[in-house]
Amino acid sequence: MQQPIIIEVTRGDYLESRHQVIAIVTDSQGKRVHEWGNAEQLVFPRSTAKPLQAMPLVLSGAADALQLNNKQLAMACSSHNGEEQHAQVVNAWLKQLNMDDQALECGSHWPMHEPATLALAKSGSGIQACPVHNNCSGKHCGFLSLAYHRGIEHQGYIKAEHAIQQEVNSTMGEIMGVNVFDHPMGIDGCSIPTYALPLPALAMGFARFGSGQQLPEGWAAAAKTLYDAMVAEPFYVAGSQRHCTHVMQAFGDQVACKTGAEGVFGAAIPSLGLGVAIKAIDGNSRAAEVALNYVLDTLGLQAKDPSFTQHIDLYNRNQMQVGQVRLAKP
């Protein structure tokens, strides 16, 4: 078995913490190109699966019927910050469906982006955090759009037995080459079902999503529609100071990537026909982020932004650099 990727955290020049990361790169047929650590274990993809979960939105014809734009399609794949721009897209989308935020069953939380939370709290307008600010509200707008287009009752769409979740998860499983319903199920942070799946299947799913290879007829075009939206509007996949957005801005249309809770990351690289799946064993997202940078470098991808670095600098509240998150030195 290959050794896991070791990510170290420094304070000054001294090692403070270490993380172990498992990762795998496959092609669209599941052939393993690179592997670090025990990639055989089951992993909850969490929000990393969102681009695959958005496929029925396009395949069904809902995206075309509603004339969804790239910002909306990127939001359907997103874990967004809840910044003003994100909220504007979600509110307009709900209005398009003749719905309001009460139709969203993802729950409420304050924006993930601290300045957006402070601005909302200081507005003095009586505005409170609502489901629109939930980082998953874009994905849930996609679910509501699918129900709207299908003429299905949308209430309860988060339940595993609901027709929307059945379609979403069977489609995701088809892309990943697994029957998700045969795997352990949990409840995700936004209340939809999430399944513990093999990490290699997640990598293969991203390879297929990016390349269109090994997908059923017509699915490649749907995947390309979503891929193109993500790389065209990376801010709407995540937001300010977020790694997904940073990577896609730096690499242009070479990579579409998506983070998930508990240190999961996925990436599609169409030019190489490859997919990447990453899991930080301790669930730490900073480790998964640097591991993704390392894997992209290993695959020979070059950022178009010369300021992009493999490591991440750490700063304190006075904006003094205090350390780094980086690949461990041999």
Backbone torsions as a table, in degrees:
resi	resn	phi	psi	omega
1	MET	NA	135.3	177.2
2	GLN	-67.2	151.0	176.9
3	GLN	-73.0	148.1	176.1
4	PRO	-68.0	162.8	171.7
5	ILE	-72.5	131.9	178.5
6	ILE	-105.6	121.4	177.5
7	ILE	-108.9	130.2	-179.4
8	GLU	-113.1	150.0	177.6
9	VAL	-116.8	126.2	-178.0
10	THR	-110.7	154.0	168.0
11	ARG	-124.5	113.6	-166.5
12	GLY	65.7	-131.0	177.5
13	ASP	-100.3	7.7	-173.4
14	TYR	-104.4	137.7	178.3
15	LEU	-66.6	127.6	179.6
16	GLU	-110.4	-39.1	-178.2
17	SER	-147.5	159.9	175.9
18	ARG	-137.0	145.3	177.3
19	HIS	-127.2	144.2	173.0
20	GLN	-104.7	136.0	-176.6
21	VAL	-129.4	130.4	172.1
22	ILE	-97.5	145.3	-176.9
23	ALA	-153.9	153.2	177.7
24	ILE	-148.1	144.3	175.2
25	VAL	-122.1	127.2	177.7
26	THR	-132.9	167.0	170.6
27	ASP	-93.5	-172.4	-174.0
28	SER	-72.2	-12.3	176.3
29	GLN	-100.0	1.5	179.3
30	GLY	91.1	3.5	177.3
31	LYS	-64.7	130.0	-176.5
32	ARG	-84.1	123.6	-178.6
33	VAL	-98.7	-42.0	175.6
34	HIS	-143.0	149.8	179.7
35	GLU	-152.2	135.0	177.1
36	TRP	-130.0	124.5	179.6
37	GLY	76.5	-172.5	-178.0
38	ASN	-84.5	92.7	-176.9
39	ALA	-81.5	1.1	-176.3
40	GLU	-78.5	-17.0	-174.6
41	GLN	-70.3	155.3	177.1
42	LEU	-79.3	142.6	-176.8
43	VAL	-136.5	136.9	169.9
44	PHE	-75.8	115.7	-178.3
45	PRO	-64.8	-24.3	-177.2
46	ARG	52.5	-137.6	-174.3
47	SER	-71.9	-10.3	175.2
48	THR	-57.8	-27.8	-176.6
49	ALA	-78.5	-5.5	-171.8
50	LYS	-55.9	-41.6	177.2
51	PRO	-59.7	-36.0	178.0
52	LEU	-73.9	-35.9	178.4
53	GLN	-68.2	-22.0	179.9
54	ALA	-82.1	-9.5	-176.0
55	MET	-55.6	-45.2	-179.6
56	PRO	-60.7	-27.0	177.2
57	LEU	-58.1	-38.2	179.9
58	VAL	-88.6	-44.8	-178.0
59	LEU	-59.0	-35.7	-176.9
60	SER	-71.7	-17.2	-173.3
61	GLY	92.4	-2.5	-178.8
62	ALA	-62.2	-43.1	-178.6
63	ALA	-61.0	-42.3	178.1
64	ASP	-69.1	-44.1	-177.7
65	ALA	-61.4	-37.2	-179.8
66	LEU	-89.9	-2.8	-178.8
67	GLN	52.9	48.9	179.6
68	LEU	-67.6	138.3	-179.8
69	ASN	-94.2	178.3	-176.5
70	ASN	-62.6	-34.7	178.1
71	LYS	-63.2	-43.1	179.3
72	GLN	-66.4	-42.3	179.8
73	LEU	-66.5	-39.0	175.4
74	ALA	-63.4	-39.5	178.5
75	MET	-65.6	-31.5	177.1
76	ALA	-64.5	-23.0	179.5
77	CYS	-100.7	8.8	-163.7
78	SER	-100.6	160.6	159.0
79	SER	-123.7	83.3	-167.0
80	HIS	-85.1	163.6	-175.8
81	ASN	-76.5	-14.9	-173.7
82	GLY	77.0	22.2	176.1
83	GLU	-70.7	166.8	-174.8
84	GLU	-54.8	-41.5	-179.5
85	GLN	-63.0	-37.7	178.8
86	HIS	-66.7	-45.7	-179.5
87	ALA	-62.0	-37.1	179.3
88	GLN	-62.1	-42.9	179.6
89	VAL	-64.4	-45.0	-178.4
90	VAL	-64.3	-45.1	-179.5
91	ASN	-62.7	-41.9	178.6
92	ALA	-66.4	-37.1	179.7
93	TRP	-65.5	-45.3	178.0
94	LEU	-61.1	-40.6	178.0
95	LYS	-61.8	-38.0	177.7
96	GLN	-60.3	-30.8	-179.6
97	LEU	-92.5	5.4	-175.7
98	ASN	59.1	39.4	-179.9
99	MET	-128.5	169.2	172.0
100	ASP	-126.4	-173.0	-173.4
101	ASP	-66.5	-15.3	178.4
102	GLN	-71.0	-15.6	176.4
103	ALA	-74.9	-22.7	179.9
104	LEU	-75.0	127.7	-177.8
105	GLU	-107.6	23.0	-177.4
106	CYS	-86.5	-11.8	-175.7
107	GLY	87.1	169.2	-176.9
108	SER	-110.3	146.5	164.3
109	HIS	-156.1	159.4	177.3
110	TRP	-66.0	155.1	179.3
111	PRO	-51.6	142.8	177.7
112	MET	-66.9	-27.2	-177.8
113	HIS	-84.8	115.5	-173.3
114	GLU	-55.9	-44.9	178.3
115	PRO	-59.9	-35.0	178.3
116	ALA	-67.5	-39.1	176.9
117	THR	-63.6	-45.5	-179.5
118	LEU	-64.2	-40.3	179.1
119	ALA	-63.9	-40.5	179.4
120	LEU	-66.7	-43.2	-178.2
121	ALA	-67.7	-32.4	-176.8
122	LYS	-90.4	-1.8	-172.9
123	SER	-63.8	-27.1	179.8
124	GLY	68.6	10.8	-177.1
125	SER	-96.9	1.6	-178.0
126	GLY	81.4	3.6	179.7
127	ILE	-71.6	132.3	177.9
128	GLN	-117.1	161.1	173.3
129	ALA	-61.0	140.1	-179.2
130	CYS	-141.7	179.4	-178.2
131	PRO	-56.4	-24.6	178.3
132	VAL	-58.9	-34.6	-177.6
133	HIS	-81.1	-11.4	177.3
134	ASN	-59.3	135.5	-176.5
135	ASN	-61.9	-16.2	-179.1
136	CYS	-100.3	6.5	-173.7
137	SER	-64.7	-30.2	176.8
138	GLY	-64.6	-45.0	176.5
139	LYS	-60.1	-41.7	-178.7
140	HIS	-69.4	-30.8	171.5
141	CYS	-62.6	-35.7	175.2
142	GLY	-62.9	-43.2	177.2
143	PHE	-61.7	-44.7	179.8
144	LEU	-63.8	-37.1	178.2
145	SER	-65.1	-39.5	178.3
146	LEU	-64.1	-44.2	178.1
147	ALA	-63.7	-42.9	179.0
148	TYR	-59.1	-46.5	-178.4
149	HIS	-68.0	-36.8	-178.6
150	ARG	-80.2	-13.0	-175.9
151	GLY	72.7	29.7	-178.0
152	ILE	-98.4	142.0	173.1
153	GLU	-58.8	124.1	-174.2
154	HIS	-85.4	-20.0	-178.8
155	GLN	-61.8	132.7	-178.1
156	GLY	82.1	15.9	-175.9
157	TYR	-64.8	-13.4	180.0
158	ILE	-81.7	-12.6	-175.3
159	LYS	-75.5	144.1	-176.1
160	ALA	-57.9	-33.6	-176.4
161	GLU	-85.3	-8.0	-179.4
162	HIS	-66.7	146.8	-176.6
163	ALA	-57.4	-34.0	-179.8
164	ILE	-65.3	-48.4	179.8
165	GLN	-66.8	-34.6	177.1
166	GLN	-62.8	-44.0	179.9
167	GLU	-68.3	-44.6	-179.0
168	VAL	-60.8	-46.5	-174.7
169	ASN	-77.9	-31.3	175.2
170	SER	-69.0	-37.1	177.2
171	THR	-65.9	-45.7	178.0
172	MET	-58.8	-43.1	179.2
173	GLY	-63.2	-38.5	177.9
174	GLU	-61.0	-42.3	-179.7
175	ILE	-66.9	-37.5	-176.7
176	MET	-87.1	-7.7	178.7
177	GLY	75.0	26.8	178.7
178	VAL	-137.1	157.1	170.3
179	ASN	-92.4	102.2	-174.4
180	VAL	-62.4	-27.1	-176.4
181	PHE	-71.9	-10.6	176.0
182	ASP	-89.1	1.0	-174.5
183	HIS	-112.3	160.5	-179.0
184	PRO	-57.8	136.1	-179.2
185	MET	-109.6	140.6	171.2
186	GLY	-130.2	-178.5	176.8
187	ILE	-109.3	127.4	-177.7
188	ASP	-77.6	172.0	-178.4
189	GLY	-60.3	-29.6	-179.6
190	CYS	-96.2	11.4	169.8
191	SER	85.2	-0.6	174.5
192	ILE	-85.5	163.7	177.1
193	PRO	-69.1	146.4	173.4
194	THR	-133.8	142.4	-172.6
195	TYR	-117.8	139.6	176.2
196	ALA	-78.2	115.5	-171.0
197	LEU	-126.9	157.6	179.4
198	PRO	-64.5	134.5	179.3
199	LEU	-58.8	-38.5	177.1
200	PRO	-61.4	-32.7	178.4
201	ALA	-67.2	-36.3	177.2
202	LEU	-65.8	-42.7	177.5
203	ALA	-62.1	-44.9	179.2
204	MET	-63.2	-38.3	177.3
205	GLY	-60.4	-41.3	178.0
206	PHE	-70.4	-34.1	175.8
207	ALA	-62.3	-43.5	178.8
208	ARG	-68.6	-39.8	179.2
209	PHE	-60.5	-42.3	-177.7
210	GLY	-78.4	-37.1	-174.2
211	SER	-95.6	-23.8	-174.7
212	GLY	79.2	-3.9	-178.3
213	GLN	-75.1	147.2	177.2
214	GLN	66.5	16.4	177.1
215	LEU	-98.8	152.0	176.4
216	PRO	-59.2	160.4	-177.8
217	GLU	-55.5	131.7	178.6
218	GLY	90.2	-18.9	-176.6
219	TRP	-76.1	-30.1	-178.8
220	ALA	-61.5	-39.9	179.4
221	ALA	-65.2	-39.2	178.3
222	ALA	-64.6	-43.4	178.7
223	ALA	-62.8	-41.0	179.9
224	LYS	-64.7	-36.9	177.8
225	THR	-58.8	-45.5	-179.8
226	LEU	-71.3	-42.8	178.3
227	TYR	-57.7	-48.9	-177.8
228	ASP	-61.6	-36.7	178.4
229	ALA	-66.0	-41.6	-179.4
230	MET	-62.4	-46.3	-176.7
231	VAL	-78.0	-22.3	176.9
232	ALA	-78.4	-31.7	-176.2
233	GLU	-130.1	61.2	-175.6
234	PRO	-63.2	-26.3	178.0
235	PHE	-61.1	-32.7	-176.3
236	TYR	-85.4	-2.9	172.2
237	VAL	-85.9	-26.5	-178.1
238	ALA	-148.7	-78.3	177.3
239	GLY	138.8	-162.7	-176.7
240	SER	-61.9	135.4	175.3
241	GLN	59.1	34.4	178.4
242	ARG	-116.6	142.3	-171.3
243	HIS	-68.6	-39.4	177.7
244	CYS	-54.3	-51.0	-179.2
245	THR	-62.6	-44.3	-178.1
246	HIS	-60.2	-45.5	-178.6
247	VAL	-65.0	-46.8	-177.2
248	MET	-68.6	-33.0	174.0
249	GLN	-67.3	-37.8	-177.4
250	ALA	-73.2	-37.3	-174.6
251	PHE	-99.3	-1.1	179.6
252	GLY	64.3	-135.6	-176.6
253	ASP	-88.4	12.3	-178.5
254	GLN	-74.8	-28.9	-171.7
255	VAL	-140.6	134.9	164.3
256	ALA	-114.1	127.3	-176.5
257	CYS	-133.9	157.1	-176.9
258	LYS	-148.1	129.2	177.2
259	THR	-87.9	162.2	173.6
260	GLY	-142.7	157.3	179.8
261	ALA	-59.5	157.7	178.3
262	GLU	64.0	36.9	170.4
263	GLY	71.7	36.2	176.9
264	VAL	-105.3	146.0	175.8
265	PHE	-147.9	144.3	174.3
266	GLY	-133.1	152.1	178.9
267	ALA	-149.8	145.4	176.3
268	ALA	-116.0	134.2	-178.1
269	ILE	-128.1	87.7	-173.4
270	PRO	-58.4	-39.3	-175.8
271	SER	-62.1	-28.1	179.1
272	LEU	-101.1	-8.1	-177.0
273	GLY	66.1	29.5	-173.3
274	LEU	-119.5	156.2	173.4
275	GLY	-127.4	150.1	-177.8
276	VAL	-122.2	137.4	172.5
277	ALA	-133.8	134.0	-172.7
278	ILE	-133.9	142.1	174.6
279	LYS	-142.6	116.3	172.1
280	ALA	-74.6	124.2	-172.6
281	ILE	-58.8	-37.3	-179.4
282	ASP	-90.2	5.4	176.4
283	GLY	79.5	13.8	-175.8
284	ASN	-87.6	122.2	-174.6
285	SER	-69.0	-32.2	-178.5
286	ARG	-63.3	-34.6	178.2
287	ALA	-68.1	-41.9	179.2
288	ALA	-64.4	-36.7	-179.4
289	GLU	-64.2	-47.9	-179.9
290	VAL	-69.3	-35.0	176.4
291	ALA	-62.0	-40.3	176.6
292	LEU	-60.6	-45.4	178.4
293	ASN	-57.2	-42.5	-179.8
294	TYR	-64.9	-43.4	-179.6
295	VAL	-64.1	-43.1	178.2
296	LEU	-61.0	-39.3	177.3
297	ASP	-66.4	-40.7	178.2
298	THR	-60.2	-34.5	-179.5
299	LEU	-81.3	-1.8	175.4
300	GLY	86.1	12.2	178.9
301	LEU	-76.3	139.5	-179.6
302	GLN	-114.3	125.7	177.0
303	ALA	-67.3	139.7	176.0
304	LYS	-76.0	-21.3	177.1
305	ASP	-90.8	111.7	-176.5
306	PRO	-65.2	-15.5	-179.4
307	SER	-84.3	-6.7	-179.0
308	PHE	-70.2	132.1	179.7
309	THR	-123.4	154.9	178.7
310	GLN	-69.7	-34.8	-179.5
311	HIS	-88.0	168.6	175.3
312	ILE	-121.6	124.4	177.3
313	ASP	-78.1	143.9	178.2
314	LEU	-108.2	136.4	-178.6
315	TYR	-127.7	149.6	175.2
316	ASN	-92.4	-172.5	-175.7
317	ARG	-67.7	-18.2	175.7
318	ASN	-93.8	11.6	179.8
319	GLN	59.8	31.4	171.4
320	MET	-91.4	131.6	176.6
321	GLN	-70.2	124.8	-175.4
322	VAL	-114.3	-11.4	-178.9
323	GLY	174.8	-165.6	-179.3
324	GLN	-144.0	156.2	164.2
325	VAL	-109.6	120.8	-170.8
326	ARG	-151.8	165.7	173.1
327	LEU	-62.8	133.9	-178.8
328	ALA	-62.5	140.4	177.4
329	LYS	-75.3	141.9	179.6
330	PRO	-57.8	NA	NA
